[in-house]
């Protein structure tokens, strides 16, 4: 059975930084208010669970191994996420503890997160194998620590409160850090090789497939999970730690709490079917474009803004379809004389196959910055870091292909 983040004792994880700092089990035990035997036994249990040594025992004290330093650092980051989630807006009228994060257990956090993700105690019990009474008790104990309701009944369902959503995000981020630590210190190279990617529309045709194929060749045991969606649909999962990174169009300025890394500038083009009447026109004018109906992006999306900018000084043409699905757009274009704005990368296969074509030259004002979006403070694992490098290589390679 694989080791889960909250299988590890949070109090003992908290003690790892103290052991590193003090260099002594007795001093660390005093610093975290544990007896030395309890801390020694707790550390031994964590090492057995991880299958690796975290500290070398010597006559003059204890010294962290490389795995010990890494584990202590990641555990500290995980516990910081819990502290941040409980720091403000979570304690109700003095009814909770001043530092509930110091008293939470892995069992309570696992139960609560399972409830949030499953939507009911019954579904959470099926998913986890924990009985409903045990789940109720764990969540109730967590609510008493925090001093506020975390989930409330609404009709026949269950609604997570604002405080509950805030805590759930902190719990997910903590679990992500601990899972990364488990993978990085594990003697089994297959553990911790998972990467979850949020794929925005532009990245799905060439950039991501090229980088993922390279990763599979370089890391055959890597487990890759791809979640498709728009920027709006993927930002909350990214902030929650459900996905590790997003690839696609960047925002200016970067949203709070997120970090962006530029890869390349994408130039939008007008796209139509291969036999479109404008296909033989070398430099279509706005009047030419306005003679045909358009498929446009939804309001407040970058594509919609670029379309608005294109016709800012001319009467806009008919736009009977608003759509964010490139797959649907490609299908409609094949069967009509409608036009749309897309990246050449998004329709590269259709253009190469003679199904669609670029109409006119790239738009002079149609540039979009494409890159990687991550959480501020995110520290990638070895596999994730390698994938970031492969993404940069893929961006370079696909740009060269376009130039050729």
Secondary structure, DSSP 4 states (H G I P E B T S, - for coil): -PPPGGGS-HHHHHHHHHHHHHSSHHHHHHHTT--HHHHHHHHHHHHHHHTS--EEEETTEEEE-HHHHHHHHHHHHHHHHHHHHHHSS-S-TT-S-TTGGGT--HHHHHHHHHHHHHSSHHHHHHHH---HHHHHHHHHHHHHHHTS-SEEEETTEEEE-HHHHHHHHHHHHHHHHHHHHHHHH-SSTTTT-EEEEEE-GGGGTTHHHHHHHHHHHH-TT-EEEEEE--HHHHHHHHHHTSSSEEEEE--SSPPTTEEEEEEEEEEEEEEEETT-GGGG-TT--HHHHHTS-EEEPPTTSHHHHHHHHHTTTS------EE---HHHHHHHHHTSS-EEEEEGGGGHHHHHTTSEEEESSPPTT-EEEEEEEEETT----HHHHHHHHHHHHHHHHHHHHHH-
